[in-house]
Amino acid sequence: MSGRGVEDAVGSTSPLAGIAALRSRTPGRTFRILTGVLALCPVAAVTAYRVGHNVPGGLPGGVATLAADWSGLAVVGPALAALLLASTADAGAERVGLAFVGGFGVLALVTAAAAWRPAAIGVSVGFAVVAADRLVALGRKREWNGVRRAAPVGLAAVGVATSLAATAGVMPATLRPLGSGVALTAVGVVPLAVGWDRTSALAGVAAGATVLATAASAPYVAGAVLLVGGGVVGVPAGLVAFAAAGGTAGVVSALRDGRLAVALGAALFCAAGVPATVLRATGVVVAAALVAYDGGERA
């Protein structure tokens, strides 16, 4: 759908109207690269800060203070990216779902603790709509390309819903390992949507082997880094290695094919980790939308 078509669909008073106007003036490939950068930078920065802040020695005082004061605004990046992607979606249901994710992601900025749960529910419901739209389309077309692109989206949607519900207390906290496992599996199967070749497969195997070796040589350090940096709870090291291998292979494959937006989506999957917070969950939604894109970005 063109930018003008989206604007007509959502109405001139909607926040998406201004985004649709921007979309109409920007080439599609450039637009999607912009959304990937917009989501990846703040998510990766927050993840790096959490890891750096908890390693021995920590971070310089000025960096820690600055990050503590401004990290709460990081959710704006992936939330706005979701709204931007909503303006490019061809299917009405996917457009509505992404708009839900973006709108409720911004709601997480409200300082009141009571706003966190509605934001988490809204992001989960929005992603569920996106995933359901993919699955319905898959049932109609019944083709392999649809299956491989839908796999990371469906798994990620389950991971988001389970992780957020367990964190919010809607479901037992004991389900957090399930959310972690499903979310990491979604990252591991990214090559199904992105594709792979010999070089990307070797890069993925190397990344997975590195994770396994690190976990074996320094299990307590590795566990602490995964918990703090990736929100990983109660899953075996092999599954983390599988996620690292799949995410790395997806990034390398997309870069080799000149699909920068897809590569950014695969990298965002890795940086977001387990979607147990609104920031991570919104990042995962954007990542899934980018890696499952079937509009043809191959250079």
C-alpha positions in Angstrom: 0.0 0.0 0.0 1.3 3.5 -0.8 1.9 6.1 1.8 -1.2 8.0 0.5 -3.3 4.9 0.8 -2.3 4.4 4.4 -3.0 8.0 5.2 -6.5 7.7 3.7 -7.1 4.5 5.7 -6.1 5.8 9.1 -7.5 9.3 8.7 -5.8 12.7 8.6 -6.0 13.2 12.4 -4.2 10.0 13.2 -0.6 10.0 14.3 0.0 7.6 11.4 -1.0 10.4 8.9 2.3 12.3 9.4 4.2 9.0 9.3 2.4 8.1 6.0 3.4 11.5 4.6 7.1 10.8 5.4 6.7 7.3 3.9 5.4 8.8 0.6 8.6 10.8 0.3 11.0 8.1 1.2 12.0 5.1 -0.9 10.7 1.8 0.6 14.1 0.3 1.2 15.6 3.4 2.8 12.5 3.7 4.9 12.9 0.2 6.3 16.6 0.7 7.0 15.6 3.8 9.0 13.2 1.9 11.1 15.8 -0.8 11.8 18.4 1.8 12.9 15.8 3.6 15.0 14.9 0.4 16.9 18.3 -1.2 17.1 20.4 1.7 18.4 18.5 2.3 21.7 17.9 -1.4 22.4 21.5 -2.3 21.8 22.7 0.7 23.9 20.5 -0.3 26.9 21.7 -3.9 26.7 25.3 -2.8 26.5 24.7 -0.5 29.5 23.2 -3.2 31.6 26.1 -5.5 30.9 28.7 -2.8 31.4 27.1 -1.6 34.6 27.2 -5.0 36.2 30.7 -6.2 35.2 33.6 -5.8 37.8 34.6 -2.2 37.8 31.4 -1.0 36.2 31.2 2.1 34.1 32.5 5.6 34.7 30.2 7.6 37.0 29.2 10.1 34.4 28.1 7.3 31.9 26.2 5.5 34.6 24.3 8.6 35.7 23.5 9.7 32.1 22.2 6.2 31.3 20.1 6.0 34.4 18.5 9.3 33.7 17.8 8.7 30.0 17.5 4.9 29.5 13.8 5.0 30.2 13.3 7.0 27.0 14.9 4.2 24.9 11.4 2.6 24.3 10.6 5.6 22.0 13.0 4.2 19.3 11.4 0.8 18.8 7.9 2.2 19.4 8.3 4.8 16.7 9.8 2.1 14.4 6.7 0.0 14.9 4.5 2.9 13.9 6.7 3.5 10.9 6.4 -0.1 9.8 2.6 0.1 10.3 2.5 2.7 7.5 4.2 0.2 5.1 2.2 -2.9 5.9 0.0 -4.2 3.1 -2.4 -6.2 5.2 -4.9 -4.2 7.3 -4.6 -6.5 10.3 -0.8 -6.3 10.4 -1.1 -2.5 10.1 -3.4 -2.4 13.1 -1.2 -4.7 15.1 2.0 -2.8 14.5 0.2 0.5 15.4 -1.0 -1.1 18.6 2.6 -2.1 19.5 3.9 1.4 18.7 1.1 3.2 20.5 1.2 1.1 23.7 5.0 1.0 23.6 5.0 4.8 24.0 2.6 4.4 26.9 5.4 2.7 28.8 7.0 6.1 29.1 4.4 7.1 31.7 6.2 7.0 35.1 3.2 5.6 37.0 3.6 1.9 37.7 0.0 1.3 36.8 0.8 2.2 33.1 3.2 -0.7 32.7 0.7 -3.5 32.7 -1.6 -1.9 30.0 1.5 -1.2 27.9 2.6 -4.8 28.2 -0.9 -6.1 27.4 -1.2 -3.7 24.4 2.2 -4.8 22.9 1.3 -8.5 23.4 -2.1 -8.1 21.8 -0.7 -6.1 18.9 2.0 -8.6 18.2 -0.6 -11.4 18.4 -2.6 -9.7 15.7 0.4 -9.4 13.5 1.3 -13.1 14.0 -2.4 -14.2 13.5 -2.5 -12.3 10.2 0.7 -14.1 9.1 -0.8 -17.5 10.0 -4.1 -16.8 8.3 -2.3 -15.8 5.1 -0.2 -18.9 5.5 -3.3 -21.0 5.6 -4.6 -19.4 2.4 -1.3 -19.7 0.4 0.1 -22.9 1.8 3.6 -22.3 0.4 7.0 -22.9 1.9 8.1 -19.3 1.7 5.2 -18.3 3.9 6.0 -21.0 6.4 9.7 -20.1 6.8 8.9 -16.3 7.2 6.1 -17.0 9.6 8.1 -19.3 11.9 10.1 -16.5 13.7 7.1 -14.3 13.9 4.9 -17.0 15.5 7.5 -18.1 18.0 8.4 -14.5 18.9 4.7 -13.7 19.6 4.4 -16.6 22.0 7.7 -15.5 23.7 6.5 -11.9 24.1 3.1 -12.9 25.5 4.6 -15.4 27.9 7.5 -13.3 29.1 5.5 -10.2 29.6 2.6 -12.0 31.3 5.0 -13.8 33.7 6.9 -10.5 34.5 3.6 -8.6 35.1 2.2 -11.3 37.4 -0.6 -12.1 35.0 0.8 -15.6 34.7 3.1 -17.4 37.3 6.6 -16.2 37.3 7.7 -19.8 37.0 6.8 -19.5 33.3 9.6 -17.1 32.6 11.9 -20.0 31.5 9.3 -21.0 29.0 9.2 -17.5 27.7 12.9 -17.4 27.5 13.1 -20.7 25.7 10.5 -19.8 23.1 12.0 -16.3 22.5 15.5 -17.8 22.0 14.1 -20.4 19.6 12.6 -17.6 17.6 16.1 -16.0 17.2 17.6 -19.4 16.4 15.2 -20.0 13.4 15.8 -16.5 11.9 17.8 -18.1 9.0 14.5 -19.8 7.9 13.1 -16.3 7.1 16.4 -14.7 6.1 18.1 -17.6 4.3 21.6 -18.8 4.6 24.7 -19.9 2.7 27.9 -21.6 3.6 29.6 -18.5 4.8 26.7 -17.4 7.0 26.3 -20.9 8.4 30.0 -21.1 9.3 29.7 -17.7 11.0 26.7 -18.9 13.0 28.4 -22.1 14.0 31.4 -20.1 15.2 29.2 -17.8 17.3 27.3 -20.7 18.8 30.6 -22.5 19.7 31.9 -19.3 21.3 28.9 -19.0 23.5 29.1 -22.7 24.5 32.9 -22.4 25.2 32.3 -19.3 27.3 29.5 -20.8 29.3 31.6 -23.9 30.0 34.7 -22.0 31.1 33.0 -19.3 33.1 29.4 -20.5 33.9 28.6 -18.0 36.6 29.9 -15.0 34.7 28.1 -16.1 31.5 24.9 -16.7 33.5 25.0 -13.3 35.1 25.7 -11.6 31.7 22.8 -13.4 30.1 20.4 -12.6 32.9 21.3 -8.9 33.1 22.0 -8.2 29.5 19.5 -10.5 27.8 16.9 -11.3 30.4 17.6 -15.0 29.9 16.1 -17.1 32.8 16.3 -20.8 33.3 17.3 -22.2 29.9 20.2 -24.4 29.0 23.4 -23.0 27.5 22.8 -25.0 24.3 19.6 -23.1 23.6 21.4 -19.8 24.0 24.1 -21.0 21.7 21.4 -22.0 19.1 20.0 -18.5 19.3 23.5 -16.9 18.9 24.2 -19.1 15.9 20.8 -18.4 14.2 20.9 -14.7 14.8 24.5 -14.4 13.6 23.9 -16.5 10.5 20.8 -14.3 9.7 22.8 -11.1 10.0 25.7 -12.4 7.8 23.4 -13.8 5.2 21.3 -10.6 4.8 24.5 -8.5 4.7 26.0 -10.7 2.0 22.8 -10.3 -0.1 22.7 -6.5 0.4 19.5 -6.6 2.5 20.5 -4.1 5.2 17.1 -3.7 6.7 16.7 -7.5 7.2 20.2 -7.6 8.7 19.2 -4.9 11.1 16.2 -6.9 12.1 18.3 -10.0 12.7 20.7 -8.0 14.8 17.8 -6.4 16.7 16.5 -9.9 17.5 19.9 -10.7 19.1 20.2 -7.4 21.0 16.7 -7.5 22.4 17.1 -10.9 24.0 14.2 -12.2 26.0 11.2 -9.8 25.7 10.4 -9.6 29.4 10.1 -5.7 29.3 8.2 -3.4 27.1 11.4 -2.1 25.5 12.7 -5.6 24.7 9.2 -6.8 23.5 8.7 -3.8 21.2 12.2 -4.4 19.8 11.4 -8.0 19.1 8.2 -7.1 17.3 10.1 -4.7 15.0 12.8 -7.4 14.5 10.2 -10.0 13.5 8.6 -7.6 11.1 11.9 -6.8 9.4 13.2 -10.3 9.1 9.8 -11.6 7.8 9.5 -8.9 5.2 8.8 -10.4 1.8 8.9 -7.3 -0.4 12.2 -8.1 -2.0 15.2 -6.1 -0.8 17.9 -8.2 -2.4 20.5 -6.0 -4.0 
